[in-house]
Amino acid sequence: VQLQASGGGVVQAGGSLRLSCAASGRGLLHYRMGWFRQAPGKEREFVASILRSVGDTSYTSSVEGRFTISRHNAKNTVYLQMNSLRPEDTAVYYCAARVTGHDDYVYWGQGTQVTVSS
């Protein structure tokens, strides 16, 4: 499985961005797709994940209600719509994939920078 993240940029606080993660490989519907982020000097943290549809999603509490993860299975693409962005959302965002039923995300994209200015 190969993952390619895109869509990062610089935005003012309160603004929006949409990240995309294009996936290639076999059996992608069997993978849970996730977004993680890593801010300077901090550990990488989980942001959101999705299995097959918006009916099976998970978010970290700090983004709940502001970020929405979705998945276009025919395009093998996962999105992260980020609204009401805050300076503390500034980080490199990574998409990742893990096999359903397994704990570890084993496939990672290259990351895309999101910078939110105050």
N, CA, C and O of each residue as an XYZ file, in Angstrom:
472
protein
N       0.849     -1.185      0.000
C       0.000      0.000      0.000
C       0.893      1.247      0.000
O       1.821      1.366      0.800
N       0.591      2.160     -0.908
C       1.323      3.428     -0.942
C       0.339      4.565     -0.718
O      -0.782      4.550     -1.226
N       0.779      5.549      0.051
C      -0.085      6.665      0.423
C       0.584      7.975      0.046
O       1.785      8.156      0.248
N      -0.206      8.884     -0.503
C       0.302     10.189     -0.914
C      -0.615     11.267     -0.350
O      -1.758     11.413     -0.783
N      -0.104     12.016      0.615
C      -0.900     13.077      1.238
C      -0.657     14.404      0.533
O       0.438     14.670      0.038
N      -1.687     15.223      0.496
C      -1.578     16.548     -0.109
C      -2.633     17.471      0.485
O      -3.519     17.033      1.219
N      -2.522     18.761      0.155
C      -3.546     19.705      0.566
C      -3.170     20.630      1.700
O      -3.960     21.496      2.077
N      -1.981     20.467      2.253
C      -1.569     21.355      3.325
C      -1.315     22.760      2.824
O      -1.300     23.012      1.620
N      -1.116     23.671      3.761
C      -0.853     25.050      3.393
C      -0.873     25.947      4.611
O      -0.846     25.483      5.750
N      -0.922     27.245      4.346
C      -0.971     28.249      5.405
C      -2.359     28.882      5.394
O      -2.858     29.291      4.346
N      -2.966     28.957      6.552
C      -4.309     29.507      6.665
C      -4.410     30.299      7.961
O      -3.716     30.000      8.934
N      -5.263     31.295      7.973
C      -5.485     32.054      9.193
C      -6.383     31.287     10.148
O      -7.171     30.437      9.733
N      -6.255     31.594     11.415
C      -7.115     30.987     12.426
C      -8.584     31.201     12.051
O      -8.984     32.289     11.637
N      -9.367     30.142     12.205
C     -10.767     30.186     11.820
C     -11.024     29.715     10.406
O     -12.172     29.505     10.014
N      -9.967     29.550      9.645
C     -10.100     29.123      8.267
C     -10.228     27.623      8.124
O     -10.322     26.891      9.109
N     -10.231     27.171      6.858
C     -10.436     25.762      6.556
C      -9.401     25.261      5.554
O      -8.874     26.018      4.739
N      -9.134     23.988      5.639
C      -8.316     23.286      4.662
C      -8.878     21.888      4.498
O      -9.505     21.349      5.409
N      -8.649     21.301      3.324
C      -9.001     19.908      3.121
C      -7.765     19.143      2.681
O      -7.159     19.452      1.655
N      -7.408     18.158      3.458
C      -6.299     17.275      3.120
C      -6.825     16.068      2.357
O      -7.940     15.601      2.588
N      -6.000     15.576      1.448
C      -6.335     14.377      0.698
C      -5.226     13.349      0.860
O      -4.055     13.697      1.011
N      -5.609     12.088      0.826
C      -4.644     11.001      0.878
C      -5.023      9.999     -0.206
O      -6.025      9.293     -0.096
N      -4.215      9.952     -1.240
C      -4.460      9.013     -2.329
C      -3.752      7.710     -2.018
O      -2.555      7.695     -1.731
N      -4.494      6.618     -2.076
C      -3.944      5.311     -1.742
C      -3.882      4.425     -2.974
O      -4.743      4.498     -3.851
N      -2.867      3.600     -3.030
C      -2.774      2.614     -4.102
C      -2.385      1.287     -3.488
O      -1.653      1.228     -2.500
N      -2.888      0.221     -4.091
C      -2.609     -1.105     -3.576
C      -3.838     -1.982     -3.660
O      -4.863     -1.571     -4.205
N      -3.744     -3.169     -3.133
C      -4.844     -4.136     -3.218
C      -5.583     -4.234     -1.889
O      -5.005     -4.041     -0.819
N      -6.850     -4.532     -1.983
C      -7.632     -4.776     -0.778
C      -7.783     -3.582      0.134
O      -7.848     -3.728      1.355
N      -7.840     -2.390     -0.458
C      -7.846     -1.183      0.374
C      -9.076     -1.076      1.275
O      -9.023     -0.437      2.326
N     -10.175     -1.696      0.870
C     -11.378     -1.617      1.700
C     -11.192     -2.345      3.025
O     -11.973     -2.146      3.956
N     -10.177     -3.177      3.118
C      -9.918     -3.900      4.357
C      -9.016     -3.115      5.302
O      -8.652     -3.600      6.374
N      -8.658     -1.900      4.897
C      -7.773     -1.098      5.725
C      -8.540      0.025      6.406
O      -9.374      0.689      5.791
N      -8.249      0.224      7.667
C      -8.698      1.440      8.342
C      -7.684      2.529      8.009
O      -6.476      2.334      8.144
N      -8.191      3.670      7.575
C      -7.335      4.783      7.187
C      -7.354      5.833      8.285
O      -8.402      6.129      8.859
N      -6.199      6.386      8.568
C      -6.106      7.360      9.643
C      -5.302      8.584      9.266
O      -4.491      8.566      8.340
N      -5.548      9.641     10.006
C      -4.731     10.854      9.924
C      -4.060     11.059     11.284
O      -4.684     10.923     12.336
N      -2.797     11.381     11.228
C      -2.015     11.705     12.413
C      -1.352     13.054     12.171
O      -1.295     13.537     11.040
N      -0.852     13.653     13.242
C      -0.119     14.906     13.077
C       1.012     14.981     14.086
O       0.969     14.372     15.154
N       2.017     15.742     13.713
C       3.156     15.943     14.608
C       3.565     17.404     14.566
O       3.990     17.921     13.533
N       3.427     18.055     15.708
C       3.835     19.445     15.841
C       5.304     19.497     16.255
O       5.817     18.523     16.805
N       5.989     20.606     16.005
C       7.399     20.729     16.377
C       7.612     20.462     17.863
O       6.932     21.044     18.709
N       8.547     19.588     18.173
C       8.873     19.293     19.560
C       7.886     18.402     20.271
O       8.009     18.178     21.475
N       6.896     17.883     19.543
C       5.883     17.033     20.165
C       5.855     15.667     19.502
O       6.366     15.479     18.398
N       5.250     14.724     20.199
C       5.102     13.393     19.624
C       3.959     13.384     18.615
O       3.041     14.203     18.668
N       4.050     12.445     17.711
C       2.971     12.280     16.748
C       1.709     11.837     17.471
O       1.759     10.999     18.371
N       0.579     12.406     17.072
C      -0.682     12.065     17.729
C      -1.741     11.691     16.706
O      -1.726     12.152     15.565
N      -2.641     10.861     17.138
C      -3.774     10.437     16.324
C      -4.748     11.595     16.165
O      -4.995     12.337     17.115
N      -5.304     11.753     14.964
C      -6.293     12.793     14.708
C      -7.663     12.181     14.413
O      -8.651     12.518     15.066
N      -7.720     11.286     13.434
C      -9.005     10.715     13.033
C      -8.768      9.448     12.236
O      -7.688      9.242     11.683
N      -9.785      8.601     12.181
C      -9.690      7.397     11.363
C     -11.058      7.036     10.818
O     -12.086      7.479     11.329
N     -11.051      6.220      9.769
C     -12.287      5.784      9.130
C     -12.078      4.400      8.563
O     -11.000      4.067      8.072
N     -13.152      3.579      8.640
C     -13.056      2.275      8.015
C     -13.626      2.372      6.601
O     -12.880      2.638      5.659
N     -14.893      2.169      6.439
C     -15.441      2.199      5.081
C     -16.315      3.406      4.804
O     -16.464      3.818      3.654
N     -16.891      3.973      5.847
C     -17.817      5.073      5.621
C     -17.826      5.993      6.828
O     -17.210      5.701      7.852
N     -18.525      7.100      6.696
C     -18.594      8.046      7.807
C     -19.348      7.456      8.990
O     -19.371      8.055     10.065
N     -19.959      6.306      8.812
C     -20.604      5.649      9.935
C     -19.631      4.938     10.850
O     -20.027      4.447     11.907
N     -18.398      4.872     10.477
C     -17.387      4.184     11.276
C     -16.148      5.052     11.330
O     -15.157      4.783     10.652
N     -16.210      6.086     12.137
C     -15.116      7.040     12.262
C     -14.748      7.231     13.727
O     -15.511      6.892     14.631
N     -13.567      7.781     13.932
C     -13.086      8.065     15.273
C     -12.259      9.341     15.217
O     -11.548      9.583     14.243
N     -12.354     10.158     16.265
C     -11.636     11.430     16.314
C     -10.987     11.619     17.680
O     -11.488     11.128     18.692
N      -9.893     12.321     17.696
C      -9.383     12.761     18.969
C     -10.256     13.919     19.452
O     -10.825     14.645     18.637
N     -10.364     14.092     20.734
C     -11.338     15.040     21.282
C     -11.072     16.483     20.859
O     -12.008     17.274     20.738
N      -9.823     16.828     20.636
C      -9.506     18.226     20.324
C      -9.981     18.666     18.941
O     -10.044     19.864     18.665
N     -10.313     17.718     18.072
C     -10.766     18.087     16.727
C     -12.232     17.738     16.492
O     -12.806     18.112     15.470
N     -12.833     17.026     17.434
C     -14.231     16.621     17.278
C     -15.110     17.852     17.070
O     -15.020     18.833     17.808
N     -15.964     17.777     16.043
C     -16.839     18.891     15.732
C     -16.226     19.906     14.788
O     -16.938     20.752     14.248
N     -14.927     19.841     14.578
C     -14.255     20.775     13.660
C     -13.704     20.055     12.427
O     -13.710     20.607     11.327
N     -13.235     18.840     12.613
C     -12.650     18.065     11.512
C     -13.615     16.945     11.120
O     -14.332     16.401     11.959
N     -13.616     16.619      9.841
C     -14.423     15.511      9.348
C     -13.575     14.648      8.430
O     -12.998     15.140      7.460
N     -13.501     13.364      8.738
C     -12.800     12.431      7.879
C     -13.828     11.735      6.995
O     -14.916     11.379      7.448
N     -13.468     11.546      5.732
C     -14.357     10.851      4.807
C     -13.515     10.048      3.829
O     -12.290     10.163      3.776
N     -14.207      9.247      3.072
C     -13.477      8.306      2.215
C     -14.262      8.109      0.933
O     -15.464      7.845      0.970
N     -13.590      8.236     -0.198
C     -14.197      7.960     -1.494
C     -13.589      6.656     -1.970
O     -12.485      6.645     -2.513
N     -14.302      5.557     -1.770
C     -13.722      4.248     -2.019
C     -13.406      4.016     -3.497
O     -12.417      3.359     -3.822
N     -14.228      4.544     -4.381
C     -13.979      4.341     -5.810
C     -12.702      5.055     -6.262
O     -12.039      4.620     -7.204
N     -12.369      6.148     -5.585
C     -11.152      6.897     -5.928
C      -9.976      6.508     -5.037
O      -8.870      7.019     -5.212
N     -10.207      5.610     -4.089
C      -9.151      5.218     -3.142
C      -8.521      6.434     -2.477
O      -7.300      6.536     -2.358
N      -9.366      7.339     -2.054
C      -8.889      8.587     -1.466
C      -9.601      8.845     -0.143
O     -10.807      8.637     -0.012
N      -8.832      9.296      0.818
C      -9.365      9.671      2.122
C      -9.153     11.173      2.295
O      -8.112     11.711      1.919
N     -10.142     11.834      2.861
C     -10.082     13.282      3.043
C     -10.151     13.638      4.525
O     -10.721     12.907      5.336
N      -9.569     14.754      4.844
C      -9.731     15.327      6.175
C     -10.115     16.786      5.986
O      -9.275     17.626      5.666
N     -11.389     17.074      6.188
C     -11.880     18.447      6.111
C     -11.655     19.099      7.465
O     -12.167     18.631      8.482
N     -10.896     20.168      7.472
C     -10.544     20.838      8.727
C     -11.140     22.237      8.725
O     -10.764     23.081      7.912
N     -12.061     22.474      9.631
C     -12.712     23.772      9.766
C     -12.351     24.398     11.109
O     -11.859     23.725     12.015
N     -12.605     25.687     11.215
C     -12.347     26.411     12.469
C     -10.938     26.132     12.982
O     -10.739     25.838     14.161
N      -9.981     26.226     12.092
C      -8.608     25.889     12.452
C      -8.050     26.842     13.495
O      -8.371     28.030     13.531
N      -7.211     26.279     14.333
C      -6.586     27.018     15.425
C      -5.071     26.951     15.277
O      -4.564     26.035     14.630
N      -4.341     27.890     15.853
C      -2.876     27.827     15.775
C      -2.317     26.511     16.301
O      -1.300     26.026     15.807
N      -2.973     25.935     17.293
C      -2.485     24.671     17.854
C      -2.707     23.475     16.923
O      -2.258     22.369     17.225
N      -3.386     23.682     15.812
C      -3.520     22.629     14.799
C      -2.305     22.590     13.870
O      -2.186     21.689     13.040
N      -1.419     23.552     14.008
C      -0.222     23.585     13.177
C       0.617     22.330     13.409
O       0.982     22.009     14.540
N       0.914     21.630     12.318
C       1.659     20.375     12.413
C       1.888     19.829     11.011
O       1.326     20.323     10.033
N       2.718     18.806     10.936
C       2.792     17.988      9.735
C       1.745     16.888      9.885
O       1.723     16.169     10.883
N       0.891     16.769      8.894
C      -0.180     15.790      8.927
C       0.187     14.599      8.039
O       0.634     14.763      6.903
N      -0.012     13.404      8.582
C       0.314     12.174      7.887
C      -0.931     11.314      7.742
O      -1.747     11.229      8.659
N      -1.071     10.681      6.592
C      -2.100      9.656      6.483
C      -1.435      8.294      6.656
O      -0.253      8.114      6.364
N      -2.219      7.355      7.133
C      -1.693      6.041      7.450
C      -2.784      4.997      7.266
O      -3.969      5.323      7.198
N      -2.373      3.749      7.188
C      -3.328      2.657      6.990
C      -2.944      1.463      7.849
O      -1.765      1.164      8.043
N      -3.971      0.787      8.357
C      -3.732     -0.460      9.075
C      -4.806     -1.461      8.681
O      -5.928     -1.094      8.334
N      -4.437     -2.719      8.744
C      -5.376     -3.779      8.418
C      -6.431     -3.854      9.513
O      -6.103     -3.780     10.698
N      -7.670     -3.997      9.133
C      -8.768     -4.117     10.094
C      -8.483     -5.233     11.076
O      -8.131     -6.347     10.690
N      -8.641     -4.917     12.352
C      -8.406     -5.912     13.379
C      -6.989     -5.913     13.919
O      -6.706     -6.569     14.922
N      -6.116     -5.200     13.279
C      -4.744     -5.063     13.755
C      -4.585     -3.717     14.454
O      -5.316     -2.768     14.171
N      -3.621     -3.646     15.368
C      -3.473     -2.441     16.162
C      -2.599     -1.376     15.511
O      -2.826     -0.181     15.702
N      -1.622     -1.795     14.760
C      -0.602     -0.859     14.298
C      -0.859     -0.367     12.881
O      -1.240     -1.129     11.992
N      -0.637      0.940     12.699
C      -0.633      1.507     11.356
C       0.729      1.205     10.745
O       1.757      1.638     11.266
N       0.739      0.472      9.654
C       2.002      0.021      9.089
C       2.375      0.736      7.795
O       3.521      0.668      7.350
N       1.421      1.412      7.201
C       1.697      2.150      5.972
C       1.501      3.634      6.239
O       0.504      4.049      6.830
N       2.476      4.431      5.792
C       2.458      5.865      6.076
C       2.746      6.664      4.812
O       3.561      6.270      3.978
N       2.058      7.800      4.691
C       2.363      8.741      3.629
C       3.484      9.667      4.070
O       4.011      9.543      5.175
N       3.842     10.597      3.191
C       5.018     11.414      3.437
C       4.760     12.659      4.285
O       5.716     13.316      4.699
N       3.530     12.997      4.550
C       3.222     14.155      5.373
C       3.008     15.420      4.564
O       3.622     15.624      3.517
N       2.127     16.259      5.072
C       1.863     17.557      4.453
C       1.753     18.598      5.568
O       1.099     18.364      6.584
N       2.395     19.744      5.368
C       2.476     20.765      6.417
C       1.210     21.610      6.451
O       0.743     22.100      5.423
N       0.671     21.768      7.638
C      -0.448     22.677      7.876
C       0.011     23.729      8.871
O       0.461     23.398      9.968
N      -0.100     24.982      8.494
C       0.293     26.083      9.364
C      -0.895     27.017      9.538
O      -1.450     27.528      8.565
N      -1.277     27.231     10.793
C      -2.394     28.109     11.103
C      -1.848     29.330     11.820
O      -1.267     29.218     12.900
N      -2.035     30.488     11.221
C      -1.519     31.727     11.811
C      -2.596     32.398     12.646
O      -3.785     32.316     12.339
N      -2.163     33.057     13.693
C      -3.129     33.703     14.615
C      -3.419     35.135     14.191
O      -4.202     35.825     14.844
